[in-house]
Amino acid sequence: MTTPVPAGGFPPPSDLVELPLDEVYRWLEPGPVVLMTTRQGSRANVMTLSWHMMVEFVPPRFACVISDADHSAKALNATGECVIAVPAAGLLDRVVAVGNSSGRSEDKFAEFALTPLSADAVGAPLIGECLVDLEAKVIDASLADRYGIRVLEVVRAWRNPTIADTRTVHHRGHGVFSVDGATVQTASQMP
Ligand SMILES: Cc1cc2nc3c(=O)[nH]c(=O)nc-3n(C[C@H](O)[C@H](O)[C@H](O)COP(=O)(O)O)c2cc1C
């Protein structure tokens, strides 16, 4: 079923500010559970994703595993584009629900009250309720058939400054999640 794209496209974002590309890795490096949106023609979809990792700072590149069993894989294969949206802990129930249902039979944006907004460089929608939205393009799918692995490059990034609680969530398996706790500043010289 997926989600119908309105005739004039999704509404533009109004609350989002641009996130510099050299800050993108700081959002994915801790391994948060994320949402991945896709769009194929006049239909959009969203799935939950936790198997991802950074592979380059700038341009920001990351790898992720997307099963062929996911309806989203078809749109990603067809378009080579997606949006990776980082939800805050407050969205956890919806993130789990998105990850336990399929766009094959459901309009997940409507069902789970997520707001699709128009992106700039890709057709897949941003998600208005998320902390960060990363517009991404597949740059290497050579391991997709064997392992489901794709490498993607973030071409434009957005941050939602209206969300006060910026804690993200991390999947520990079997429905158990941890929520960001204290951070510790060390003398690291890493950028
Ligand atoms: C916490 C969580 C993490 C998940 N991580 C992944 C993942 O990394 N890769 C993947 O292919 N599916 C993952 N899934 C499963 C997909 O989100 C799920 O199959 C989804 O319903 C696919 O939706 P679709 O058929 O509309 O594409 C995860 C699900 C949950 C709940």
Ligand as a Chemical Component Dictionary entry (heavy atoms), coordinates in Angstrom:
data_LIG
# 
_chem_comp.id                   LIG 
_chem_comp.type                 NON-POLYMER 
_chem_comp.pdbx_formal_charge   0 
_chem_comp.three_letter_code    LIG 
# 
loop_
_chem_comp_atom.comp_id 
_chem_comp_atom.atom_id 
_chem_comp_atom.alt_atom_id 
_chem_comp_atom.type_symbol 
_chem_comp_atom.charge 
_chem_comp_atom.model_Cartn_x 
_chem_comp_atom.model_Cartn_y 
_chem_comp_atom.model_Cartn_z 
_chem_comp_atom.pdbx_ordinal 
LIG C1  C1  C 0 14.704 -1.978 16.054 1  
LIG C2  C2  C 0 14.632 -2.486 14.634 2  
LIG C3  C3  C 0 15.766 -2.460 13.841 3  
LIG C4  C4  C 0 15.707 -2.944 12.531 4  
LIG N1  N1  N 0 16.844 -2.900 11.761 5  
LIG C5  C5  C 0 16.803 -3.370 10.487 6  
LIG C6  C6  C 0 17.978 -3.312 9.678  7  
LIG O1  O1  O 0 19.030 -2.826 10.065 8  
LIG N2  N2  N 0 17.882 -3.809 8.412  9  
LIG C7  C7  C 0 16.721 -4.364 7.914  10 
LIG O2  O2  O 0 16.686 -4.804 6.777  11 
LIG N3  N3  N 0 15.596 -4.409 8.677  12 
LIG C8  C8  C 0 15.615 -3.916 9.937  13 
LIG N4  N4  N 0 14.491 -3.956 10.709 14 
LIG C9  C9  C 0 13.270 -4.568 10.145 15 
LIG C10 C10 C 0 12.513 -3.614 9.201  16 
LIG O3  O3  O 0 12.361 -2.330 9.771  17 
LIG C11 C11 C 0 11.144 -4.225 8.951  18 
LIG O4  O4  O 0 11.297 -5.420 8.227  19 
LIG C12 C12 C 0 10.245 -3.250 8.237  20 
LIG O5  O5  O 0 8.961  -3.590 8.575  21 
LIG C13 C13 C 0 10.403 -3.226 6.735  22 
LIG O6  O6  O 0 9.394  -2.392 6.204  23 
LIG P1  P1  P 0 9.012  -2.410 4.670  24 
LIG O7  O7  O 0 8.591  -3.817 4.295  25 
LIG O8  O8  O 0 7.882  -1.443 4.569  26 
LIG O9  O9  O 0 10.228 -1.987 3.920  27 
LIG C14 C14 C 0 14.506 -3.466 12.007 28 
LIG C15 C15 C 0 13.353 -3.481 12.808 29 
LIG C16 C16 C 0 13.411 -3.001 14.112 30 
LIG C17 C17 C 0 12.166 -3.034 14.959 31 
# 
loop_
_chem_comp_bond.comp_id 
_chem_comp_bond.atom_id_1 
_chem_comp_bond.atom_id_2 
_chem_comp_bond.value_order 
_chem_comp_bond.pdbx_ordinal 
LIG C1  C2  SING 1  
LIG C2  C3  SING 2  
LIG C2  C16 DOUB 3  
LIG C3  C4  DOUB 4  
LIG C4  N1  SING 5  
LIG C4  C14 SING 6  
LIG N1  C5  DOUB 7  
LIG C5  C6  SING 8  
LIG C5  C8  SING 9  
LIG C6  O1  DOUB 10 
LIG C6  N2  SING 11 
LIG N2  C7  SING 12 
LIG C7  O2  DOUB 13 
LIG C7  N3  SING 14 
LIG N3  C8  DOUB 15 
LIG C8  N4  SING 16 
LIG N4  C9  SING 17 
LIG N4  C14 SING 18 
LIG C9  C10 SING 19 
LIG C10 O3  SING 20 
LIG C10 C11 SING 21 
LIG C11 O4  SING 22 
LIG C11 C12 SING 23 
LIG C12 O5  SING 24 
LIG C12 C13 SING 25 
LIG C13 O6  SING 26 
LIG O6  P1  SING 27 
LIG P1  O7  DOUB 28 
LIG P1  O8  SING 29 
LIG P1  O9  SING 30 
LIG C14 C15 DOUB 31 
LIG C15 C16 SING 32 
LIG C16 C17 SING 33 
# 
